[in-house]
């Protein structure tokens, strides 16, 4: 009789709710209201309506992330995350363009507020990317605990993976773990307790750390001078 390496997790352990991710998406686009009109190519009301529709579709069609999720359902999740990514990237470019222009259309307070909003959105969006891409997604990570055939090489090494005695045997990283990791990368500009292993993971971390560095060093310094 085969011996299980890990006890079979409860049914709920093999899936992860989409609701926390949807809340973070709404929060990130809610921050869009705080940006000056200078950074809004689309009116805030229109943007929020579009996001609410996308999030509603997400919760209706992908209420839980499990290994059986269809490709189009995962594509919907990635479409929502990509929408935040491109919106925030545009705002960052507009902010840098503003800093390099001779005419300063924003006050020091507006610059600091804009930098803070873009940085916080950056933390959210990269945390969502890490959560969605690591080892095939949240559903596959959870199900792999019970089915070794679903196990993939990890893209990130968490402390609990290196030392299993630090967590229950059915532990796997959840959304909050990736948001925390994104926050630490955005503040330290490098890996802290979580190590990137794959090339795409290292590349995403470099992009996040580089954009955070631009915001913290260049934008903040300019804003202080304006003040």
Secondary structure as UniProt FT lines:
FT   HELIX           11..14
FT   STRAND          16..17
FT   HELIX           19..30
FT   HELIX           31..34
FT   HELIX           37..39
FT   HELIX           44..61
FT   STRAND          64..65
FT   TURN            67..68
FT   HELIX           71..100
FT   HELIX           108..133
FT   HELIX           134..136
FT   HELIX           138..143
FT   TURN            144..146
FT   HELIX           148..150
FT   STRAND          156..157
FT   HELIX           159..162
FT   HELIX           164..166
FT   TURN            169..170
FT   HELIX           175..188
FT   STRAND          195..196
FT   HELIX           199..213
FT   HELIX           214..219
FT   HELIX           220..226
//
